[in-house]
Amino acid sequence: MFTLLPAASGALAETLGRIARVAQRHPAAADSLLQALCAHAAAVGDVAAGVDALYARFGLLEPRGHALELLPALEQAGARAAAGHFPVQAARVCEALGRIAYQQGEYQLASEQWSRALDLAEVSGHLQTGVAARIGLGQIHYAQADWARGLRQMRDAGEHLAGADDSYLAAKLALNIGVGSFETGDLPAAERHFSHGLAAARRGGHRVFEAEAHWHLARAALARQRMDWAVADCRLALDIATRHGYPWLEAAASRTWTEIALARGDNAAAVRSTRHGLSLAQRIQARAQARQAHLQLAQLLQAEGDAPGALEHLWQHLALQSEIERLSLPARAALAAPPPGDGGAPVTPEERLLQLCGRRQRLATLPPPEALAELKATCTRILGLTGVIRWQLGDGGLSAVQQPRYLDLLTRHGAPLALPDAALHPCHAELAGLAGAAEARIEVPLYDGSQLAGALWLVDARATRAWTRQELLIASQLALLFEAIGR
């Protein structure tokens, strides 16, 4: 559980802070208090406070293996946040749903939820959720063994977190950067980041990250063949995880204890540890962990001469691996280019954008209304839009009198804003009367030199749409063409 900034109210933030301190010693009592907060918020119709209290409860229960119990409540909370126009709260719900999906090995769904959380965090300027979502997206790359790309994502999250005083995210980020460094062969950097994560966890009293840091340090010690360090750190990780009830962490550390037992020549202890880790992973429906444990058991039983038992676990390993790959397939399929169209016509958005850029000089020779109409029509085909609106500053467009917060948002952000849900725009009330305001869209600030000149809205036909990073890049390029025509 990390401190919610901003919470729905100052009073709620203070209450959640007190409950967080209670949770360090009495998690069950803290859970009861959070349940009471959720019930009170529902009774008085305070949607934002109710979602914040539920998210805090998720933060308490998730490391203890009870996140799935909150899934229906989180899904309902997301719908209420959207209906009430609370983008920060909706972003928190998406971040939590991403973590649940990730634990279950549903990487495509986790990626969608974290991308949506990041979009909402960007448009509402919410640092914490944006960093947490970036860490999550980095973990998706890790899960697919793309360690270098995941590490770049983690470092990007670190740049956004720089200067913020948040021990929870600092610990989480340091440990994840350490993992990427470890897997890419930079053991000194990995140990340094694991130590930073341990320090941040202790500073903030985040026992789950303290245990995780000791687990990673044990792995690093094994890599250095320092058995004494590995044993000490792994025992600390298992002790904290067992005493505080962190099943995911206990299962992870049990895998490393298996490696330690094997190094000591104690095969019986290795089998016991692996079976224990498998039981924990199955209990919390952590597919990736269960898959690893089945493979470990298959290897251990094969070494003992138990071929039928080894084969049984190998089949279960392969079944889980196939299931995880199936759940992740849409993410990979979306990256594959469609087959060429008839006659070599451009079929991908990138090809169509390149073709449009090639017509830039011809567009410059057309009367502005004709050039603008052609540009809008091409944009709708490139991104599959229902319409394109170019808002200019002044009469008939955007004004500092009617849309002051929105113009401030465009000026401060200075980059494309992805609106996955029209109801969750932080300036919803200011924009409600404008064409396209009820639909999902990408908004790109337009400039004349260094001065804000308006905004380009790339509007979908639906109220919700999950925009991709690729589409945001395309939107940036399209905005440059609109700026050129506007001059």
TORTI-100663 format. One record per residue (C-alpha): chain; residue number from 1; x, y, z. Coordinates in pm, 1 decimal, m for minus. Example, Ala and Ser with C-alpha at 12.3 -4.5 7.8 and 13.67 -1.06 7.14 Angstrom:
TORTI-100663
> A, 1, 1230.0, m450.0, 780.0;
> A, 2, 1367.0, m106.0, 714.0;
END
This chain:
TORTI-100663
> A, 1, 0.0, 0.0, 0.0;
> A, 2, 149.4, 333.9, m92.7;
> A, 3, 21.8, 676.4, 5.5;
> A, 4, m241.0, 796.0, m240.8;
> A, 5, m148.8, 1134.3, m381.6;
> A, 6, m385.4, 1294.5, m433.3;
> A, 7, m653.4, 1102.9, m246.7;
> A, 8, m1015.6, 1201.1, m293.2;
> A, 9, m980.0, 1437.7, 2.0;
> A, 10, m724.1, 1546.5, 258.7;
> A, 11, m922.4, 1377.3, 535.0;
> A, 12, m922.9, 1048.0, 343.6;
> A, 13, m548.0, 1071.8, 280.6;
> A, 14, m488.5, 1118.8, 652.9;
> A, 15, m714.1, 824.5, 739.6;
> A, 16, m544.8, 597.4, 484.2;
> A, 17, m206.1, 696.6, 624.5;
> A, 18, m312.0, 591.3, 974.5;
> A, 19, m450.5, 262.5, 843.2;
> A, 20, m125.3, 197.4, 656.1;
> A, 21, 61.9, 223.3, 984.4;
> A, 22, m184.6, m17.3, 1149.0;
> A, 23, m134.3, m259.2, 857.6;
> A, 24, 234.5, m301.5, 936.0;
> A, 25, 148.1, m489.6, 1256.4;
> A, 26, m218.0, m581.2, 1223.3;
> A, 27, m315.1, m640.4, 856.5;
> A, 28, m647.7, m802.8, 943.5;
> A, 29, m752.7, m501.8, 1152.3;
> A, 30, m641.4, m269.5, 870.9;
> A, 31, m850.1, m466.9, 623.2;
> A, 32, m1157.4, m431.9, 844.7;
> A, 33, m1102.6, m56.0, 864.9;
> A, 34, m1067.8, m29.3, 486.9;
> A, 35, m1382.5, m234.8, 434.3;
> A, 36, m1566.0, 4.5, 666.7;
> A, 37, m1432.2, 301.0, 468.2;
> A, 38, m1555.2, 146.4, 142.2;
> A, 39, m1898.6, 79.8, 290.9;
> A, 40, m1928.2, 433.2, 429.5;
> A, 41, m1827.1, 588.0, 97.0;
> A, 42, m2088.3, 376.5, m82.4;
> A, 43, m2355.9, 475.1, 169.4;
> A, 44, m2297.0, 848.1, 119.8;
> A, 45, m2241.7, 821.9, m256.2;
> A, 46, m1877.2, 934.0, m247.8;
> A, 47, m1748.0, 746.8, m553.9;
> A, 48, m1391.7, 885.4, m550.4;
> A, 49, m1337.6, 807.1, m181.9;
> A, 50, m1483.2, 459.2, m228.5;
> A, 51, m1249.2, 380.4, m518.3;
> A, 52, m946.7, 513.6, m328.0;
> A, 53, m1032.1, 304.0, m21.8;
> A, 54, m1078.2, m4.3, m240.4;
> A, 55, m742.5, 56.3, m411.9;
> A, 56, m573.8, 86.4, m72.3;
> A, 57, m737.8, m241.7, 25.9;
> A, 58, m604.7, m399.8, m293.2;
> A, 59, m256.1, m279.1, m199.6;
> A, 60, m293.5, m449.9, 137.3;
> A, 61, m435.4, m779.5, 9.9;
> A, 62, m248.6, m831.2, m318.1;
> A, 63, 90.9, m932.4, m170.4;
> A, 64, m97.9, m1160.3, 69.7;
> A, 65, m248.7, m1357.1, m220.0;
> A, 66, m605.8, m1226.9, m199.8;
> A, 67, m615.3, m992.9, m500.9;
> A, 68, m856.4, m1212.4, m697.8;
> A, 69, m1118.6, m1171.3, m425.9;
> A, 70, m1136.3, m801.0, m514.5;
> A, 71, m1168.4, m848.7, m892.1;
> A, 72, m1548.8, m798.8, m916.7;
> A, 73, m1536.7, m497.0, m683.5;
> A, 74, m1251.7, m340.7, m884.0;
> A, 75, m1434.9, m388.1, m1212.6;
> A, 76, m1745.9, m222.0, m1066.4;
> A, 77, m1533.3, 57.4, m920.7;
> A, 78, m1381.1, 123.9, m1262.6;
> A, 79, m1726.3, 163.7, m1414.1;
> A, 80, m1833.0, 400.6, m1133.6;
> A, 81, m1516.8, 608.2, m1171.7;
> A, 82, m1583.2, 646.8, m1544.4;
> A, 83, m1946.9, 742.1, m1491.7;
> A, 84, m1846.5, 997.3, m1228.1;
> A, 85, m1561.9, 1145.6, m1439.1;
> A, 86, m1279.3, 1055.0, m1197.7;
> A, 87, m973.2, 985.2, m1417.4;
> A, 88, m723.2, 944.0, m1132.3;
> A, 89, m938.1, 684.7, m958.8;
> A, 90, m1005.5, 505.7, m1289.7;
> A, 91, m630.9, 495.9, m1356.4;
> A, 92, m571.3, 334.5, m1016.4;
> A, 93, m830.2, 67.3, m1089.1;
> A, 94, m666.5, m12.8, m1425.4;
> A, 95, m325.0, m37.8, m1258.1;
> A, 96, m467.8, m284.7, m1005.0;
> A, 97, m644.7, m490.0, m1272.9;
> A, 98, m317.2, m506.1, m1464.6;
> A, 99, m142.9, m653.5, m1161.8;
> A, 100, m413.0, m918.7, m1119.0;
> A, 101, m391.7, m1017.0, m1486.3;
> A, 102, m11.3, m1027.3, m1472.9;
> A, 103, m10.2, m1259.0, m1170.4;
> A, 104, m235.4, m1499.4, m1360.1;
> A, 105, m11.3, m1495.4, m1666.2;
> A, 106, m266.3, m1303.8, m1876.9;
> A, 107, m4.7, m1076.0, m2027.1;
> A, 108, m216.3, m935.6, m2310.1;
> A, 109, m488.1, m826.5, m2066.2;
> A, 110, m227.5, m690.0, m1823.7;
> A, 111, m68.2, m489.2, m2104.7;
> A, 112, m406.3, m343.1, m2203.5;
> A, 113, m490.1, m244.1, m1846.3;
> A, 114, m149.0, m90.0, m1779.0;
> A, 115, m154.2, 97.5, m2110.4;
> A, 116, m495.2, 236.9, m2020.3;
> A, 117, m369.2, 330.3, m1671.3;
> A, 118, m71.9, 508.1, m1829.0;
> A, 119, m295.5, 701.4, m2070.3;
> A, 120, m521.5, 815.9, m1787.0;
> A, 121, m224.0, 902.0, m1566.5;
> A, 122, m68.6, 1106.7, m1847.3;
> A, 123, m384.1, 1302.7, m1921.5;
> A, 124, m450.7, 1370.8, m1552.8;
> A, 125, m87.3, 1438.2, m1464.7;
> A, 126, m80.4, 1164.5, m1199.9;
> A, 127, 280.7, 1066.3, m1128.6;
> A, 128, 233.4, 760.9, m905.6;
> A, 129, 0.8, 565.2, m1130.3;
> A, 130, 201.8, 659.0, m1438.2;
> A, 131, 521.8, 521.6, m1284.1;
> A, 132, 346.1, 206.7, m1156.7;
> A, 133, 198.5, 144.0, m1504.3;
> A, 134, 537.6, 192.5, m1670.2;
> A, 135, 689.9, m60.2, m1429.5;
> A, 136, 409.8, m301.9, m1516.5;
> A, 137, 466.8, m262.9, m1890.4;
> A, 138, 835.5, m330.2, m1830.9;
> A, 139, 741.0, m650.4, m1648.0;
> A, 140, 546.5, m762.8, m1957.0;
> A, 141, 871.7, m747.4, m2155.4;
> A, 142, 1046.6, m936.8, m1876.1;
> A, 143, 778.1, m1206.5, m1885.7;
> A, 144, 849.9, m1254.0, m2256.4;
> A, 145, 1227.8, m1269.9, m2187.9;
> A, 146, 1284.7, m936.1, m2365.1;
> A, 147, 1509.5, m821.2, m2082.9;
> A, 148, 1681.7, m532.6, m2260.9;
> A, 149, 1355.0, m372.9, m2370.9;
> A, 150, 1202.1, m423.2, m2028.9;
> A, 151, 1504.7, m261.8, m1868.4;
> A, 152, 1466.2, 43.3, m2093.4;
> A, 153, 1102.6, 69.0, m1982.8;
> A, 154, 1208.9, 51.1, m1616.7;
> A, 155, 1466.4, 324.8, m1665.2;
> A, 156, 1202.6, 541.2, m1831.4;
> A, 157, 988.2, 491.9, m1520.4;
> A, 158, 1288.4, 594.6, m1311.6;
> A, 159, 1324.4, 921.0, m1503.9;
> A, 160, 961.1, 1004.8, m1426.3;
> A, 161, 1003.4, 914.2, m1058.5;
> A, 162, 1322.4, 1119.2, m1016.5;
> A, 163, 1284.6, 1376.3, m740.7;
> A, 164, 966.8, 1222.8, m596.1;
> A, 165, 968.4, 1107.1, m234.1;
> A, 166, 791.5, 771.6, m266.4;
> A, 167, 965.8, 483.9, m91.9;
> A, 168, 714.6, 226.9, m221.5;
> A, 169, 771.7, 302.0, m588.1;
> A, 170, 1144.0, 361.0, m529.8;
> A, 171, 1176.6, 10.7, m383.7;
> A, 172, 965.1, m151.1, m652.9;
> A, 173, 1153.3, 22.4, m932.6;
> A, 174, 1500.3, m49.1, m791.9;
> A, 175, 1421.5, m419.8, m759.3;
> A, 176, 1286.8, m437.2, m1114.9;
> A, 177, 1588.0, m255.9, m1259.3;
> A, 178, 1801.8, m500.8, m1063.4;
> A, 179, 1618.3, m793.2, m1223.9;
> A, 180, 1680.0, m655.5, m1571.7;
> A, 181, 2046.0, m596.3, m1492.8;
> A, 182, 2079.2, m950.0, m1349.9;
> A, 183, 1920.7, m1111.6, m1655.7;
> A, 184, 2134.4, m909.1, m1899.1;
> A, 185, 2453.8, m1016.8, m1723.0;
> A, 186, 2542.2, m703.0, m1526.5;
> A, 187, 2574.2, m860.7, m1183.1;
> A, 188, 2739.5, m562.1, m1005.0;
> A, 189, 2459.4, m328.0, m1121.9;
> A, 190, 2198.7, m584.9, m1019.7;
> A, 191, 2339.5, m614.3, m666.5;
> A, 192, 2360.1, m236.2, m637.6;
> A, 193, 1995.3, m193.4, m734.6;
> A, 194, 1882.4, m480.1, m508.8;
> A, 195, 2057.2, m303.1, m220.3;
> A, 196, 1889.4, 27.4, m312.4;
> A, 197, 1555.3, m151.7, m317.3;
> A, 198, 1622.6, m303.2, 24.2;
> A, 199, 1709.7, 38.8, 167.7;
> A, 200, 1395.5, 201.5, 24.8;
> A, 201, 1179.5, m86.8, 150.1;
> A, 202, 1319.3, m54.6, 501.4;
> A, 203, 1282.9, 323.5, 493.6;
> A, 204, 913.4, 297.0, 411.8;
> A, 205, 837.3, m16.8, 610.3;
> A, 206, 740.3, m214.6, 296.9;
> A, 207, 804.9, m564.3, 424.6;
> A, 208, 709.6, m741.3, 101.2;
> A, 209, 979.1, m552.0, m88.3;
> A, 210, 1225.6, m613.2, 193.1;
> A, 211, 1165.3, m985.1, 151.7;
> A, 212, 1187.0, m958.3, m227.3;
> A, 213, 1517.8, m771.5, m203.6;
> A, 214, 1665.8, m1050.6, 11.5;
> A, 215, 1540.6, m1309.6, m238.2;
> A, 216, 1709.0, m1130.4, m529.7;
> A, 217, 2028.7, m1085.0, m328.8;
> A, 218, 2025.0, m1461.0, m264.1;
> A, 219, 2001.3, m1522.7, m639.8;
> A, 220, 2293.0, m1288.3, m697.3;
> A, 221, 2496.6, m1464.3, m428.2;
> A, 222, 2429.8, m1799.5, m595.9;
> A, 223, 2553.2, m1652.1, m924.0;
> A, 224, 2873.8, m1555.4, m742.8;
> A, 225, 2886.5, m1903.1, m582.3;
> A, 226, 2873.9, m1746.1, m234.0;
> A, 227, 2664.6, m2012.9, m67.7;
> A, 228, 2685.3, m1854.5, 279.3;
> A, 229, 2537.2, m1525.2, 153.5;
> A, 230, 2275.5, m1705.6, m55.2;
> A, 231, 2158.1, m1912.5, 242.1;
> A, 232, 2138.5, m1610.7, 473.6;
> A, 233, 1943.9, m1391.9, 230.5;
> A, 234, 1709.1, m1666.7, 115.9;
> A, 235, 1629.6, m1757.1, 477.3;
> A, 236, 1550.9, m1392.3, 550.2;
> A, 237, 1322.6, m1374.0, 244.6;
> A, 238, 1139.5, m1692.6, 342.9;
> A, 239, 1109.7, m1584.8, 706.2;
> A, 240, 953.8, m1246.5, 622.4;
> A, 241, 726.0, m1396.9, 355.8;
> A, 242, 605.3, m1671.4, 589.5;
> A, 243, 552.1, m1448.8, 894.0;
> A, 244, 364.2, m1180.6, 700.0;
> A, 245, 177.9, m1411.0, 462.1;
> A, 246, 321.5, m1321.9, 118.0;
> A, 247, 256.2, m1639.5, m87.9;
> A, 248, 391.8, m1514.1, m422.0;
> A, 249, 719.5, m1412.2, m260.9;
> A, 250, 737.3, m1731.3, m55.2;
> A, 251, 688.4, m1939.2, m370.6;
> A, 252, 959.9, m1743.3, m552.0;
> A, 253, 1207.7, m1779.8, m265.4;
> A, 254, 1122.2, m2150.5, m242.5;
> A, 255, 1250.4, m2195.5, m599.9;
> A, 256, 1581.9, m2042.6, m497.1;
> A, 257, 1591.9, m2257.6, m182.4;
> A, 258, 1555.3, m2556.0, m413.2;
> A, 259, 1870.2, m2444.8, m597.6;
> A, 260, 2052.0, m2406.3, m265.3;
> A, 261, 1941.8, m2753.6, m153.8;
> A, 262, 2062.1, m2902.4, m482.4;
> A, 263, 2398.7, m2728.6, m445.4;
> A, 264, 2426.3, m2890.2, m101.8;
> A, 265, 2336.9, m3229.8, m245.7;
> A, 266, 2008.7, m3249.1, m50.2;
> A, 267, 1764.7, m3368.5, m318.9;
> A, 268, 1489.4, m3452.4, m69.1;
> A, 269, 1488.9, m3093.9, 61.9;
> A, 270, 1487.0, m2966.6, m295.5;
> A, 271, 1175.2, m3170.5, m377.2;
> A, 272, 998.7, m3056.5, m58.1;
> A, 273, 1076.2, m2691.7, m129.1;
> A, 274, 957.1, m2715.6, m489.8;
> A, 275, 632.8, m2889.5, m394.8;
> A, 276, 570.0, m2619.2, m136.1;
> A, 277, 629.0, m2344.6, m392.7;
> A, 278, 398.0, m2518.7, m640.4;
> A, 279, 121.3, m2540.8, m381.5;
> A, 280, 149.9, m2168.1, m306.8;
> A, 281, 150.6, m2073.8, m676.5;
> A, 282, m157.1, m2286.1, m743.5;
> A, 283, m336.6, m2132.1, m446.4;
> A, 284, m302.5, m1778.2, m580.8;
> A, 285, m344.7, m1887.8, m947.2;
> A, 286, 1.3, m1764.5, m1047.5;
> A, 287, 40.0, m1953.7, m1377.7;
> A, 288, 399.6, m1852.3, m1450.6;
> A, 289, 517.4, m1957.3, m1105.0;
> A, 290, 329.3, m2286.0, m1122.2;
> A, 291, 479.8, m2355.6, m1465.7;
> A, 292, 831.9, m2301.9, m1331.0;
> A, 293, 764.8, m2523.3, m1029.5;
> A, 294, 629.0, m2807.4, m1247.8;
> A, 295, 943.2, m2793.1, m1462.7;
> A, 296, 1165.4, m2793.8, m1154.7;
> A, 297, 979.7, m3093.8, m1012.9;
> A, 298, 1000.2, m3278.5, m1343.9;
> A, 299, 1378.5, m3236.6, m1343.2;
> A, 300, 1412.8, m3337.1, m976.7;
> A, 301, 1196.1, m3647.0, m1010.6;
> A, 302, 1376.5, m3750.3, m1328.6;
> A, 303, 1706.4, m3730.3, m1139.0;
> A, 304, 1556.1, m3956.8, m868.8;
> A, 305, 1449.6, m4211.6, m1130.9;
> A, 306, 1076.9, m4138.4, m1097.8;
> A, 307, 1003.9, m4120.4, m1470.4;
> A, 308, 618.8, m4135.3, m1443.6;
> A, 309, 613.5, m3855.6, m1184.2;
> A, 310, 857.0, m3647.5, m1388.1;
> A, 311, 647.6, m3694.7, m1702.6;
> A, 312, 329.8, m3591.0, m1523.3;
> A, 313, 484.0, m3262.1, m1409.5;
> A, 314, 641.8, m3202.9, m1749.4;
> A, 315, 301.0, m3230.9, m1916.0;
> A, 316, 154.9, m2984.0, m1666.9;
> A, 317, 446.1, m2747.2, m1731.7;
> A, 318, 383.3, m2764.1, m2106.3;
> A, 319, 7.8, m2716.4, m2062.0;
> A, 320, 58.8, m2401.9, m1853.2;
> A, 321, 319.8, m2272.6, m2096.5;
> A, 322, 76.1, m2321.8, m2384.5;
> A, 323, m199.7, m2148.0, m2189.2;
> A, 324, 21.2, m1847.8, m2109.6;
> A, 325, 127.2, m1820.9, m2474.4;
> A, 326, m235.3, m1837.9, m2586.3;
> A, 327, m329.6, m1557.8, m2347.5;
> A, 328, m43.0, m1347.1, m2482.1;
> A, 329, m104.1, m1426.1, m2849.9;
> A, 330, m315.1, m1119.0, m2935.3;
> A, 331, m31.0, m892.4, m2824.6;
> A, 332, 210.0, m1065.1, m3060.5;
> A, 333, m41.4, m1092.2, m3345.1;
> A, 334, m107.0, m718.3, m3330.6;
> A, 335, 259.7, m657.2, m3412.3;
> A, 336, 251.5, m865.6, m3728.7;
> A, 337, 207.5, m667.5, m4050.9;
> A, 338, m102.8, m758.5, m4256.5;
> A, 339, m43.4, m905.8, m4603.5;
> A, 340, 8.0, m660.9, m4891.1;
> A, 341, m306.9, m527.9, m5056.1;
> A, 342, m397.4, m568.2, m5423.1;
> A, 343, m167.7, m382.8, m5657.1;
> A, 344, 80.8, m302.1, m5380.3;
> A, 345, m151.6, m43.2, m5218.7;
> A, 346, m41.7, 64.1, m4866.9;
> A, 347, m223.7, m137.0, m4602.3;
> A, 348, m50.7, m63.2, m4272.8;
> A, 349, m92.6, 268.5, m4089.6;
> A, 350, 280.8, 329.6, m4125.5;
> A, 351, 270.6, 276.9, m4502.2;
> A, 352, m26.8, 508.6, m4536.8;
> A, 353, 148.4, 770.9, m4325.2;
> A, 354, 458.2, 748.5, m4544.4;
> A, 355, 243.7, 788.2, m4854.3;
> A, 356, 74.9, 1093.7, m4700.1;
> A, 357, 410.8, 1249.6, m4611.7;
> A, 358, 513.1, 1198.8, m4973.3;
> A, 359, 217.8, 1416.6, m5076.8;
> A, 360, 316.2, 1695.1, m4837.7;
> A, 361, 458.2, 1918.8, m5111.0;
> A, 362, 147.5, 1878.2, m5328.5;
> A, 363, m77.6, 1956.3, m5030.4;
> A, 364, 114.0, 2280.6, m4979.7;
> A, 365, 15.1, 2394.3, m5330.8;
> A, 366, m359.5, 2343.0, m5271.4;
> A, 367, m592.2, 2607.8, m5127.4;
> A, 368, m594.9, 2558.6, m4748.0;
> A, 369, m959.1, 2434.3, m4729.8;
> A, 370, m890.9, 2166.1, m4993.3;
> A, 371, m563.0, 2062.4, m4834.3;
> A, 372, m729.0, 2041.8, m4492.2;
> A, 373, m1017.5, 1829.2, m4624.8;
> A, 374, m777.8, 1587.0, m4796.5;
> A, 375, m560.3, 1563.6, m4487.8;
> A, 376, m858.9, 1491.8, m4263.5;
> A, 377, m990.8, 1221.6, m4497.6;
> A, 378, m652.3, 1049.3, m4509.0;
> A, 379, m617.6, 1064.8, m4129.1;
> A, 380, m947.0, 885.0, m4082.0;
> A, 381, m825.0, 600.9, m4305.5;
> A, 382, m484.2, 575.3, m4137.8;
> A, 383, m616.6, 538.7, m3783.2;
> A, 384, m969.4, 409.8, m3850.8;
> A, 385, m1137.1, 723.3, m3717.6;
> A, 386, m1485.3, 863.8, m3741.3;
> A, 387, m1358.8, 1220.0, m3772.2;
> A, 388, m1076.1, 1468.5, m3733.7;
> A, 389, m1130.3, 1809.2, m3572.4;
> A, 390, m878.0, 2090.6, m3574.5;
> A, 391, m954.7, 2338.8, m3298.6;
> A, 392, m795.8, 2680.0, m3324.3;
> A, 393, m763.5, 2938.0, m3050.7;
> A, 394, m1012.4, 3222.1, m3071.0;
> A, 395, m1368.1, 3271.7, m3198.5;
> A, 396, m1541.8, 2947.0, m3286.9;
> A, 397, m1264.5, 2741.4, m3128.4;
> A, 398, m1092.5, 2711.5, m2793.0;
> A, 399, m1074.8, 3012.2, m2564.6;
> A, 400, m907.9, 3097.4, m2235.1;
> A, 401, m1248.5, 3207.4, m2105.3;
> A, 402, m1439.7, 2886.7, m2186.4;
> A, 403, m1159.8, 2625.9, m2160.2;
> A, 404, m889.9, 2767.0, m1926.4;
> A, 405, m798.5, 2433.1, m1762.2;
> A, 406, m785.8, 2255.8, m2096.3;
> A, 407, m553.4, 2511.4, m2253.5;
> A, 408, m333.2, 2488.7, m1945.0;
> A, 409, m327.9, 2108.0, m1981.2;
> A, 410, m224.4, 2130.9, m2348.7;
> A, 411, 46.8, 2384.3, m2266.8;
> A, 412, 187.7, 2184.8, m1974.4;
> A, 413, 178.5, 1845.4, m2141.6;
> A, 414, 292.9, 1947.0, m2488.7;
> A, 415, 252.7, 1593.3, m2628.2;
> A, 416, m29.5, 1372.1, m2760.5;
> A, 417, m289.4, 1276.7, m2500.8;
> A, 418, m463.1, 940.2, m2539.3;
> A, 419, m822.8, 944.5, m2415.1;
> A, 420, m932.3, 579.3, m2383.8;
> A, 421, m1259.7, 691.7, m2225.1;
> A, 422, m1420.6, 1025.0, m2307.9;
> A, 423, m1588.8, 1040.6, m1967.8;
> A, 424, m1251.8, 1041.3, m1792.1;
> A, 425, m1108.4, 1357.5, m1943.7;
> A, 426, m986.6, 1578.8, m1655.7;
> A, 427, m1143.8, 1878.2, m1834.4;
> A, 428, m1466.8, 1692.9, m1911.7;
> A, 429, m1695.6, 1974.1, m1794.7;
> A, 430, m1517.4, 2240.0, m2003.2;
> A, 431, m1530.0, 2032.3, m2319.9;
> A, 432, m1876.4, 1878.5, m2283.2;
> A, 433, m2040.8, 2107.3, m2539.1;
> A, 434, m1782.8, 2058.1, m2815.0;
> A, 435, m1817.4, 1825.1, m3112.8;
> A, 436, m1634.1, 1496.1, m3050.4;
> A, 437, m1622.3, 1544.0, m2673.8;
> A, 438, m1832.4, 1232.9, m2607.4;
> A, 439, m1600.7, 998.5, m2800.2;
> A, 440, m1263.0, 841.3, m2732.9;
> A, 441, m984.5, 1035.1, m2903.8;
> A, 442, m622.0, 1135.6, m2926.1;
> A, 443, m561.6, 1505.5, m2860.6;
> A, 444, m245.7, 1667.7, m2994.0;
> A, 445, m149.9, 2030.6, m2918.0;
> A, 446, m82.0, 2236.1, m3232.1;
> A, 447, 179.3, 2510.1, m3238.1;
> A, 448, 264.9, 2815.6, m3440.7;
> A, 449, 634.7, 2839.3, m3371.8;
> A, 450, 663.8, 2809.9, m2994.2;
> A, 451, 309.0, 2932.9, m2923.2;
> A, 452, 8.6, 2707.3, m2867.1;
> A, 453, m222.3, 2754.3, m3166.2;
> A, 454, m493.0, 2495.7, m3099.7;
> A, 455, m551.2, 2121.6, m3077.8;
> A, 456, m599.5, 1832.6, m3316.2;
> A, 457, m863.2, 1578.6, m3214.1;
> A, 458, m847.4, 1234.5, m3376.0;
> A, 459, m1191.7, 1101.8, m3286.2;
> A, 460, m1312.0, 743.0, m3270.9;
> A, 461, m1674.9, 645.9, m3324.5;
> A, 462, m1699.0, 493.2, m2977.4;
> A, 463, m1691.3, 635.2, m2627.6;
> A, 464, m1399.1, 405.2, m2541.0;
> A, 465, m1096.5, 284.1, m2737.9;
> A, 466, m761.3, 147.7, m2624.8;
> A, 467, m502.4, 356.8, m2809.8;
> A, 468, m159.8, 207.5, m2875.7;
> A, 469, 182.5, 372.3, m2840.3;
> A, 470, 217.4, 327.2, m3215.9;
> A, 471, m99.7, 528.6, m3277.8;
> A, 472, 29.8, 808.3, m3054.9;
> A, 473, 347.1, 827.6, m3262.6;
> A, 474, 142.1, 843.8, m3582.9;
> A, 475, m74.5, 1117.4, m3428.3;
> A, 476, 238.6, 1322.7, m3357.3;
> A, 477, 341.9, 1303.3, m3721.7;
> A, 478, m6.7, 1392.9, m3844.4;
> A, 479, m11.1, 1698.1, m3618.1;
> A, 480, 306.6, 1827.8, m3788.2;
> A, 481, 125.6, 1812.4, m4123.5;
> A, 482, m172.2, 2003.7, m3984.7;
> A, 483, 61.6, 2264.9, m3840.5;
> A, 484, 226.0, 2310.8, m4180.8;
> A, 485, m110.1, 2364.5, m4352.0;
> A, 486, m222.5, 2606.6, m4078.8;
> A, 487, 67.9, 2842.6, m4144.4;
END
